[in-house]
């Protein structure tokens, strides 16, 4: 379960972000703060994995808060969600270690995609005790399809099964869900997810979201 906190001085925007987060599987909002002071107090008392941080707060700048957050709470990651579109703000946020930078107004699709991307990278690291260059390339999105060979596939990804997964997607129109892939492969949902997310990591697949009237968005995987 990914524990997320929202730092936003506009309660309406915070509510919208909370609604977006409610549509993402295995995500829980553990707190909200209106300013920098409340943010540090929240970090002291709550277990937080990811902080969604605004820049323009009533008692300071979120970018100035980043260094203190990383010093006092090194295991907390930060995604900026802000109306600040100055180049200097982006550069300062990147230098001070943000995972992503979203400029308001943020669409639900963009917001969900950013959180899912963060979850994918976090899971990629959590599944390995050591890293090699292929994992680093996947983490930073620099792996190209031509760079992938059986000898550098991650643990749990078999080259023949990977080829079968690509053939299944290629034969379909409109993409495939994790559940559908599991049925086609004759494998568990976890196994299907592993192969599909690996194809996304090496830029051979893209993820599209289908939003129904009620419920969570459905992830569909398509070959690039």
CORDASUL-V391281 format. One record per backbone hydrogen bond with DSSP energy under -1.0 kcal/mol. NH is the residue of the N-H (numbers start at 1). CO is the residue of the C=O. E is the energy in kcal/mol with one decimal. If there is no record, write none. Layout:
NH:CO:E
NH:CO:E
This chain:
2:26:-3.0
4:28:-3.0
5:50:-2.3
6:31:-2.1
7:52:-3.2
8:33:-2.4
14:10:-2.3
15:11:-2.0
16:12:-1.9
17:13:-2.5
18:14:-2.2
19:15:-2.2
20:16:-2.4
21:17:-2.5
22:18:-1.6
23:20:-1.4
24:21:-1.7
28:2:-3.1
30:4:-2.7
33:6:-2.6
39:35:-1.7
40:36:-2.0
41:37:-1.8
42:38:-2.5
43:39:-2.3
44:40:-1.5
45:41:-1.4
46:42:-2.2
49:3:-2.5
50:3:-2.1
51:77:-2.9
52:5:-2.9
53:79:-2.2
54:7:-1.2
57:55:-1.2
57:60:-1.9
60:57:-1.5
62:55:-2.6
65:61:-1.1
69:65:-2.4
70:66:-2.7
71:67:-2.0
72:68:-2.7
73:69:-2.9
76:73:-2.1
77:49:-2.8
79:51:-2.6
80:100:-2.2
81:53:-2.1
82:102:-2.6
90:86:-1.6
91:87:-2.6
92:88:-2.4
93:89:-2.5
94:90:-2.6
95:91:-2.5
96:92:-1.8
97:94:-1.7
98:93:-1.6
99:78:-3.5
102:80:-3.2
104:82:-2.7
111:107:-2.5
112:108:-2.9
113:109:-2.2
114:110:-2.1
115:111:-2.0
116:112:-2.7
117:113:-2.3
118:114:-2.0
119:115:-2.6
120:116:-2.5
121:117:-2.1
122:118:-2.4
123:119:-2.6
124:120:-2.1
125:121:-1.7
126:122:-2.3
127:123:-1.7
128:125:-1.5
136:132:-2.2
137:133:-2.8
138:134:-2.0
139:135:-2.6
140:136:-2.3
142:137:-2.8
147:144:-1.5
148:145:-1.4
152:149:-1.8
153:150:-1.1
157:154:-1.8
162:158:-2.7
163:159:-2.0
164:160:-1.9
165:161:-2.5
166:162:-2.1
167:163:-2.1
168:164:-2.3
169:165:-2.1
170:166:-2.3
171:167:-1.6
172:169:-1.4
176:221:-1.4
181:177:-2.3
182:178:-2.4
183:179:-1.8
184:180:-2.3
185:181:-2.7
186:182:-1.5
187:182:-2.4
192:188:-2.3
193:189:-2.5
194:190:-2.1
195:191:-1.9
196:192:-2.4
197:193:-3.0
198:194:-1.6
199:195:-2.0
200:196:-1.7
201:197:-2.4
202:198:-1.7
203:200:-1.6
204:199:-2.7
205:199:-1.4
206:222:-2.9
208:220:-2.9
210:218:-2.3
218:210:-2.5
220:208:-2.8
221:176:-2.9
222:206:-2.4
224:204:-2.2
